[in-house]
Structure formats: structure tokens, C-alpha cells
Amino acid sequence: EVVLAASGQFDEGAFRVLRLPKVTSVEQVKSFVGPRVDADHRDIAVFHTIVDPALRARVLDYLGMLHIRSVDLIGPTLDTISARLGIPPKGTPGSQHKLDEAYFRRVKALEFSSTCDDGANPNLLPEAELVIVGVSRTCKTPLSMYLANKGIRTANVPLVPELAPPDELFTLPHGRIVGLVIQPDALRKIRRERLQIIGLDPDKAFYAQEGRVKTELDYARHIMERLQIKAIDVTGRALEETAQVVLDYLREQGCPALLD
């Protein structure tokens, strides 16, 4: 990208930029550069970002032998950072590629989780790496987004007595679903606070009544037992604590997103 940016300072067609990605040996450079060398070597320059110092030295020796001008785009940067941190660079090729892959995985996971939030698009549940089920106000959506930011395609489905769970839920492997449960008093308190925030009277709202809360939680446990899934009690837990429990469980299940 540095070379492409520099090319904008010259007339179009003045030179060509050819790429050789993922260099792991001098032989790759020889096969790429050799056929392009003309009689006096004046029309070739090599710009490189080789992080392995030993490989970089061998490539520079080869280019120097051919009297080909080369520019090290990453060596001085690594040296500067290393001097400031007081530690040597890892010298591992492809690290940036792995970072890019992780970034795009997170973006796709976040898009998926937004699309499959609160029971939406149940036809996509088979594509989820994790499905979270539970009653309202057990932090299903925040947990879904937190895990999606870790690169895990996460969907969440509310469990409501009057609404049958989607059929797709019962076709998924048990290890790809977790349930969130909570103590009735804690859930009732959370719901009452939520109603007050939106300007409603919690004493009049069916949503926060003791009987309704118990009915929903009993129904949710019944569905979780049918699914034979892990149930996590979120009472008094911070979001990060619950997420760690889920992540540990997914690692046990061999979740692909956590194997890298």
C-alpha cells in the first residue's frame, strides 16, 4: 500500500507494481524476480515487508548479488518498536493476515448476531455457532453482542409461554445452545426497574408480577430440559462473568471460532 500510494505521485503507466505475497523462502523471490531482470537491472526495484530477519537477510543478499535496488519497508519500523518496548519482534510471517481474518470474522459475527437478535430469522439458527435462550431481561442480547465481538456467530431466542420456540432450535446439537436462568426475585427487581425507566407503573404491569415471573421461569426451564442444554444462572453476575462461563463451555465443545 505504501508503494501504491507513492505511485500516485507519478504519471499513470510510468511503472507497474507486481505483488508477491506470503514470502517464506528465497526460492520464491528468485522465481518471481529472476525472469523479470533485464540486461542492466535498471528497471527493477524491490520493496519488501519480510518480518523474519534471517529470511530478510538472505533475500537482501540475493538482490544485492543482482545489483537490484531494494527498500525494506518494515525492518526500521520493527527496530524502532523493539527498541521502545525492550523486546524483540516475534518475526512470525502472516501475523497481519491473521489479524485481518480475526477482524472480518468479528464483523461477520456482529452482523449475524444483529440479524438473529431476539428470535428474528430463526431459519438462520443452523448457521449459528451459539444460540442463547432465556426469558426476557436475562441479558441475552448484550451477551450475544459481547460474544459476537469475540468472533462467535451468536443468535438469541426468547422463551415465552405463549410463543412456541422455533422448530430449528430442536434440530441443533446440544453443545451449541445455552440457557440463561435467574432467581425469580432478582428478575422481578430488574423488570420493575426497567418499567420505571420507561415510565410505567411496575405495580400495575403484568410483566413484573410474581406469578408471571414464576410462570415464565418454569416454562424456560422446561424447554431447556427438553433441549438437554447447559443452563447458566446469571443472578448477580456481571456480563463479563457470564461470557467467560459461556466461552469456557464453548471451548470444551470445540467451537471453531475459539480454536485459532
Legacy VTK file of the C-alpha trace (Angstrom):
# vtk DataFile Version 3.0
C-alpha trace
ASCII
DATASET POLYDATA
POINTS 260 float
0.000 0.000 0.000
2.911 2.362 0.611
4.193 1.731 -2.911
0.725 2.159 -4.392
0.354 5.458 -2.537
3.716 6.586 -3.915
2.708 5.570 -7.438
0.036 8.269 -7.362
2.825 10.843 -7.494
3.844 9.716 -10.983
2.132 9.623 -14.362
-0.109 6.629 -14.904
1.749 3.832 -16.646
5.195 5.077 -15.634
5.768 1.765 -13.857
3.971 -1.403 -12.784
3.535 -2.749 -9.270
3.674 -6.539 -9.008
2.947 -8.363 -5.749
4.480 -11.494 -4.262
2.506 -12.303 -1.096
3.408 -14.667 1.743
7.125 -14.966 1.076
8.610 -17.848 3.075
11.757 -18.664 1.079
14.452 -17.106 -1.108
13.433 -19.508 -3.874
10.051 -17.762 -4.159
11.828 -14.437 -4.663
14.212 -15.934 -7.219
11.356 -17.437 -9.220
9.458 -14.157 -9.143
12.297 -11.683 -9.732
14.628 -13.735 -11.932
12.531 -13.796 -15.120
11.938 -10.037 -14.842
15.558 -8.990 -14.645
16.740 -7.272 -17.839
20.311 -6.958 -19.055
21.332 -3.956 -16.939
18.867 -4.423 -13.986
17.955 -0.757 -14.026
14.176 -1.134 -14.331
13.548 -3.192 -11.191
13.209 -2.161 -7.564
12.014 -4.428 -4.792
10.020 -3.153 -1.801
9.577 -5.760 0.891
7.938 -6.352 4.271
9.670 -9.565 5.357
9.458 -9.888 9.149
11.713 -12.928 9.553
15.187 -11.361 9.991
17.064 -14.429 8.708
14.926 -14.661 5.580
15.165 -10.922 5.084
18.969 -11.114 5.151
19.033 -13.945 2.593
16.689 -12.072 0.262
18.808 -8.921 0.546
21.937 -10.940 -0.256
20.265 -12.310 -3.371
19.059 -8.887 -4.532
22.449 -7.351 -3.784
24.161 -10.031 -5.844
21.999 -8.966 -8.793
22.560 -5.262 -8.034
18.798 -4.777 -7.658
17.813 -1.815 -5.508
15.646 -2.826 -2.556
13.744 -0.944 0.116
12.958 -2.503 3.493
9.534 -1.132 4.437
9.132 -2.930 7.754
12.604 -3.523 9.241
13.190 0.028 10.555
9.668 0.091 11.997
10.230 -3.198 13.832
13.591 -1.961 15.115
12.043 1.249 16.454
9.177 -0.529 18.211
11.537 -3.173 19.577
13.848 -0.501 20.996
10.943 1.292 22.669
9.459 -1.895 24.174
12.762 -3.513 25.032
11.732 -6.841 23.476
12.492 -8.391 20.087
9.745 -8.815 17.471
8.334 -12.330 17.008
9.448 -12.465 13.378
6.377 -14.529 12.522
5.192 -14.098 8.916
1.473 -13.705 8.277
0.632 -12.106 11.648
-1.155 -9.193 9.981
-3.102 -11.616 7.812
-4.300 -13.404 10.950
-5.306 -10.071 12.482
-7.253 -9.191 9.337
-9.008 -12.569 9.398
-9.963 -12.079 13.056
-11.295 -8.586 12.313
-13.518 -9.734 9.454
-14.717 -12.701 11.490
-15.847 -10.284 14.211
-17.603 -8.052 11.685
-19.493 -11.011 10.194
-20.352 -12.331 13.649
-21.744 -8.951 14.727
-23.828 -8.725 11.549
-25.143 -12.232 12.153
-26.000 -11.556 15.792
-27.853 -8.368 14.864
-29.812 -10.271 12.228
-30.683 -13.084 14.667
-31.447 -10.977 17.741
-34.490 -11.691 19.925
-35.744 -14.624 17.856
-35.526 -12.932 14.473
-34.793 -15.054 11.380
-34.988 -18.491 13.029
-34.174 -20.065 9.640
-30.581 -18.891 10.226
-30.188 -20.718 13.549
-28.372 -23.693 11.933
-25.626 -21.226 10.895
-25.101 -20.029 14.477
-22.084 -21.174 16.458
-24.075 -20.442 19.603
-27.752 -19.906 20.394
-28.739 -18.325 23.710
-32.223 -18.944 25.107
-33.932 -17.470 28.155
-36.743 -15.264 29.390
-36.851 -11.511 28.930
-34.284 -9.401 30.863
-31.666 -12.109 31.322
-29.176 -10.150 29.141
-29.479 -12.348 26.066
-28.845 -9.514 23.595
-25.862 -7.898 25.407
-24.297 -11.335 25.845
-24.872 -12.153 22.168
-23.135 -8.964 21.064
-20.276 -9.465 23.528
-19.635 -12.951 22.152
-20.052 -11.771 18.565
-17.284 -9.278 19.232
-15.158 -12.336 20.017
-15.933 -13.641 16.530
-18.668 -16.101 17.545
-21.830 -16.106 15.410
-24.427 -15.865 18.167
-28.218 -15.862 17.971
-30.663 -15.476 20.850
-34.221 -16.708 21.238
-36.688 -15.518 23.895
-38.658 -18.166 25.758
-42.249 -17.034 26.240
-45.043 -19.395 27.397
-47.463 -18.064 24.766
-44.961 -18.492 21.910
-43.605 -21.874 20.849
-39.834 -21.945 20.257
-38.797 -22.203 16.607
-38.559 -25.739 15.251
-34.965 -25.095 14.173
-33.944 -24.881 17.833
-34.665 -28.581 18.323
-32.512 -29.638 15.383
-29.277 -28.092 16.711
-26.564 -30.030 18.583
-26.919 -29.640 22.363
-23.440 -28.147 22.639
-24.387 -25.146 20.503
-27.154 -23.910 22.798
-27.002 -22.438 26.295
-29.834 -21.274 28.510
-29.848 -18.322 30.886
-31.759 -18.643 34.143
-32.139 -16.264 37.077
-33.672 -16.238 40.530
-37.314 -15.005 40.491
-36.794 -12.139 42.962
-33.791 -10.850 41.015
-35.682 -10.987 37.718
-38.694 -9.249 39.191
-36.469 -6.455 40.528
-34.821 -5.987 37.132
-38.177 -5.871 35.352
-39.636 -3.387 37.813
-36.632 -1.097 37.340
-36.984 -1.377 33.569
-40.661 -0.443 33.720
-39.879 2.605 35.845
-37.240 3.727 33.349
-39.772 3.697 30.502
-42.366 5.500 32.630
-44.734 2.640 33.509
-46.105 1.662 36.912
-44.452 -1.648 37.906
-47.235 -2.406 40.394
-49.774 -2.496 37.566
-47.701 -4.270 34.943
-48.357 -7.995 34.447
-44.760 -8.304 33.179
-43.277 -7.810 36.666
-45.837 -9.677 38.764
-44.563 -12.505 40.916
-46.871 -15.122 39.355
-45.926 -14.133 35.806
-42.202 -14.238 36.537
-42.507 -17.708 38.086
-44.572 -18.997 35.157
-42.004 -17.762 32.620
-39.051 -19.208 34.504
-40.775 -22.592 34.955
-41.561 -22.663 31.232
-37.988 -21.713 30.315
-36.532 -24.484 32.483
-38.956 -26.958 30.895
-37.745 -26.001 27.386
-34.096 -26.177 28.475
-34.664 -29.660 29.866
-36.262 -30.719 26.566
-33.253 -29.356 24.711
-30.872 -31.002 27.223
-28.683 -27.900 27.301
-26.414 -26.204 29.790
-28.275 -23.667 31.954
-26.294 -20.773 33.418
-27.600 -18.879 36.427
-26.945 -15.186 35.773
-28.222 -13.970 39.150
-25.818 -11.299 40.406
-23.318 -11.982 37.607
-21.673 -9.257 35.565
-21.944 -9.666 31.806
-18.231 -10.456 31.542
-18.537 -13.222 34.136
-21.374 -14.889 32.265
-19.485 -14.516 28.997
-16.446 -16.259 30.472
-18.577 -19.200 31.598
-20.001 -19.457 28.083
-16.576 -19.164 26.452
-15.156 -21.904 28.668
-18.094 -24.119 27.767
-17.697 -23.449 24.028
-14.008 -24.321 24.209
-14.965 -27.654 25.800
-17.367 -28.199 22.901
-14.663 -27.417 20.326
-16.245 -24.241 18.929
-14.346 -23.484 15.649
-14.197 -19.736 16.377
-12.147 -20.447 19.534
-9.708 -22.957 18.090
-7.318 -20.400 16.469
LINES 1 261
260 0 1 2 3 4 5 6 7 8 9 10 11 12 13 14 15 16 17 18 19 20 21 22 23 24 25 26 27 28 29 30 31 32 33 34 35 36 37 38 39 40 41 42 43 44 45 46 47 48 49 50 51 52 53 54 55 56 57 58 59 60 61 62 63 64 65 66 67 68 69 70 71 72 73 74 75 76 77 78 79 80 81 82 83 84 85 86 87 88 89 90 91 92 93 94 95 96 97 98 99 100 101 102 103 104 105 106 107 108 109 110 111 112 113 114 115 116 117 118 119 120 121 122 123 124 125 126 127 128 129 130 131 132 133 134 135 136 137 138 139 140 141 142 143 144 145 146 147 148 149 150 151 152 153 154 155 156 157 158 159 160 161 162 163 164 165 166 167 168 169 170 171 172 173 174 175 176 177 178 179 180 181 182 183 184 185 186 187 188 189 190 191 192 193 194 195 196 197 198 199 200 201 202 203 204 205 206 207 208 209 210 211 212 213 214 215 216 217 218 219 220 221 222 223 224 225 226 227 228 229 230 231 232 233 234 235 236 237 238 239 240 241 242 243 244 245 246 247 248 249 250 251 252 253 254 255 256 257 258 259
